[in-house]
Amino acid sequence: MNAKGTLVLLVLIITGISLSMGCLDNGEPLDGMNNDNGDEYVDIVIESFTINPDNVTISEGDTVRWINNGPRVSRLLGPDFDSGIIEVNETFTRTFESKGQHDYVCIVTTQRGTVIVE
C-alpha cells in the first residue's frame, strides 16, 4: 500500500473510532461528564496538533475542560479568556455563563475551536 492509501486508511480508522466513542460533535449539546468531585464538564482533548472536538455546543453555565495530551504545551486564547500555559498532561477548565459563540485559538499550534453556548 502506498503512503496516500495508508493515510486514507488511518483517517478512516480514527474517524470510525471517534464516532463509535462519541468523540465527534454532531451539533447537539454534549452530555456532561462527572469528575471525581461530582462537577459536570465537557472534555476537549488537545493532542498531536489537533483539538477534538473542535466545535462543541453546551448549555449556559456548563464547564468545558481542555485536556492537553501533548506532545507540547498549549495556550488557548479567546476574546473572553486566556488559559495561560497548559502543560502536557495538565488541564484547563472554564465555565461559560453567557450565551453565544466563543471562538478560540491555540497560539502554540494555531488550531482553532468554537464553544457555542445555548
Backbone hydrogen bonds in HBPLUS format (Angstrom, degrees):
<---DONOR---> <-ACCEPTOR-->    atom                        ^
c    i                          cat <-CA-CA->   ^        H-A-AA   ^      H-
h    n   atom  resd res      DA  || num        DHA   H-A  angle D-A-AA Bond
n    s   type  num  typ     dist DA aas  dist angle  dist       angle   num
A0006-THR N   A0002-ASN O   2.98 MM   4  6.24 157.3  2.04 154.2 161.2     1
A0007-LEU N   A0003-ALA O   2.95 MM   4  6.13 155.9  2.01 145.7 152.0     2
A0008-VAL N   A0004-LYS O   2.98 MM   4  6.23 161.8  2.01 151.0 155.4     3
A0009-LEU N   A0005-GLY O   2.99 MM   4  6.15 162.8  2.02 147.4 152.2     4
A0010-LEU N   A0006-THR O   2.93 MM   4  6.12 157.3  1.98 147.5 153.9     5
A0011-VAL N   A0007-LEU O   2.94 MM   4  6.18 160.5  1.98 152.4 157.2     6
A0012-LEU N   A0008-VAL O   2.99 MM   4  6.22 160.8  2.03 151.2 156.3     7
A0013-ILE N   A0009-LEU O   2.97 MM   4  6.19 157.7  2.02 150.0 156.0     8
A0014-ILE N   A0010-LEU O   2.95 MM   4  6.16 169.3  1.96 154.7 157.2     9
A0015-THR N   A0011-VAL O   2.91 MM   4  6.02 162.3  1.94 150.4 155.7    10
A0016-GLY N   A0012-LEU O   2.93 MM   4  6.06 159.7  1.98 145.4 151.1    11
A0017-ILE N   A0013-ILE O   2.94 MM   4  6.19 161.0  1.98 153.0 157.9    12
A0018-SER N   A0014-ILE O   2.89 MM   4  6.05 163.6  1.91 150.3 155.2    13
A0019-LEU N   A0015-THR O   2.88 MM   4  6.07 161.0  1.91 152.4 157.2    14
A0020-SER N   A0016-GLY O   2.97 MM   4  6.11 159.0  2.01 146.0 152.1    15
A0021-MET N   A0017-ILE O   2.99 MM   4  6.15 136.7  2.18 144.3 155.7    16
A0023-CYS N   A0018-SER O   2.81 MM   5  4.93 159.7  1.85 155.3 152.9    17
A0022-GLY N   A0019-LEU O   3.16 MM   3  5.05 155.1  2.23  98.4 106.0    18
A0030-LEU N   A0057-THR O   3.16 MM  27  6.51 144.5  2.29 171.8 176.6    19
A0033-MET N   A0041-TYR O   2.87 MM   8  5.41 157.5  1.92 148.0 155.2    20
A0041-TYR N   A0033-MET O   2.96 MM   8  5.41 147.2  2.07 144.0 154.5    21
A0035-ASN N   A0039-ASP O   2.98 MM   4  5.61 153.8  2.05 152.7 161.2    22
A0038-GLY N   A0035-ASN O   3.03 MM   3  5.35 165.6  2.05 115.8 119.5    23
A0042-VAL N   A0063-THR O   2.79 MM  21  6.33 139.7  1.96 144.6 158.0    24
A0065-ARG N   A0042-VAL O   2.75 MM  23  5.90 165.7  1.77 149.7 152.5    25
A0044-ILE N   A0065-ARG O   2.85 MM  21  6.13 150.2  1.94 153.5 154.2    26
A0067-ILE N   A0044-ILE O   2.81 MM  23  6.20 156.0  1.87 157.9 165.6    27
A0045-VAL N   A0052-ASN O   2.88 MM   7  5.21 171.0  1.89 145.8 142.8    28
A0052-ASN N   A0045-VAL O   2.86 MM   7  5.21 163.7  1.89 149.2 154.8    29
A0046-ILE N   A0067-ILE O   2.78 MM  21  5.91 174.9  1.78 158.6 158.4    30
A0069-ASN N   A0046-ILE O   2.74 MM  23  5.85 156.1  1.80 163.7 171.0    31
A0047-GLU N   A0050-THR O   2.99 MM   3  5.38 158.1  2.04 145.0 152.1    32
A0050-THR N   A0047-GLU O   2.94 MM   3  5.38 134.6  2.15 113.2 125.8    33
A0048-SER N   A0070-GLY O   2.78 MM  22  6.18 152.1  1.86 139.5 146.9    34
A0114-THR N   A0054-ASP O   2.74 MM  60  6.27 149.0  1.83 154.2 164.9    35
A0056-VAL N   A0114-THR O   2.99 MM  58  6.48 155.2  2.05 156.7 164.2    36
A0116-ILE N   A0056-VAL O   2.80 MM  60  6.13 173.5  1.80 162.5 164.7    37
A0058-ILE N   A0116-ILE O   2.79 MM  58  6.19 162.1  1.82 167.2 173.4    38
A0118-GLU N   A0058-ILE O   2.89 MM  60  6.25 166.0  1.91 156.9 159.6    39
A0062-ASP N   A0059-SER O   3.02 MM   3  5.63 157.2  2.07 142.7 142.3    40
A0061-GLY N   A0096-PHE O   2.69 MM  35  5.32 159.1  1.73 159.9 158.8    41
A0096-PHE N   A0062-ASP O   2.97 MM  34  5.90 161.3  2.01 172.8 167.0    42
A0064-VAL N   A0094-ARG O   2.87 MM  30  5.49 163.8  1.90 156.7 154.5    43
A0094-ARG N   A0064-VAL O   2.96 MM  30  5.49 149.0  2.05 150.3 160.1    44
A0066-TRP N   A0092-PHE O   2.79 MM  26  5.25 164.5  1.82 164.6 163.9    45
A0092-PHE N   A0066-TRP O   3.00 MM  26  5.25 147.4  2.11 143.4 152.5    46
A0068-ASN N   A0090-GLU O   3.03 MM  22  5.73 174.5  2.04 176.5 178.2    47
A0089-ASN N   A0068-ASN O   2.64 MM  21  5.36 156.0  1.69 163.4 168.1    48
A0074-SER N   A0086-ILE O   3.00 MM  12  5.06 151.6  2.09 134.2 143.3    49
A0086-ILE N   A0074-SER O   2.68 MM  12  5.06 166.5  1.70 159.2 160.4    50
A0107-ILE N   A0075-ARG O   2.89 MM  32  5.80 150.8  1.97 172.4 171.2    51
A0083-SER N   A0076-LEU O   2.91 MM   7  5.22 169.0  1.92 155.2 158.9    52
A0077-LEU N   A0105-VAL O   2.85 MM  28  5.43 157.2  1.91 150.6 157.8    53
A0105-VAL N   A0077-LEU O   2.99 MM  28  5.43 151.5  2.07 135.4 143.0    54
A0078-GLY N   A0081-PHE O   2.81 MM   3  5.12 174.9  1.81 162.1 160.3    55
A0081-PHE N   A0078-GLY O   3.43 MM   3  5.12 168.4  2.45  98.7 101.9    56
A0090-GLU N   A0087-GLU O   3.05 MM   3  5.28 140.7  2.21 137.7 132.3    57
A0100-GLY N   A0117-VAL O   2.98 MM  17  5.18 163.7  2.00 135.6 136.9    58
A0117-VAL N   A0100-GLY O   2.81 MM  17  5.18 172.8  1.82 155.4 157.3    59
A0102-HIS N   A0115-VAL O   2.80 MM  13  5.04 161.0  1.83 146.3 152.5    60
A0115-VAL N   A0102-HIS O   2.91 MM  13  5.04 160.9  1.95 134.4 140.5    61
A0104-TYR N   A0113-GLY O   2.92 MM   9  5.40 157.0  1.97 154.5 152.7    62
A0113-GLY N   A0104-TYR O   2.97 MM   9  5.40 160.7  2.01 147.2 147.8    63
A0106-CYS N   A0111-GLN O   2.79 MM   5  5.33 162.5  1.82 161.0 166.9    64
A0110-THR N   A0106-CYS O   2.69 MM   4  5.09 141.0  1.84 152.9 161.7    65
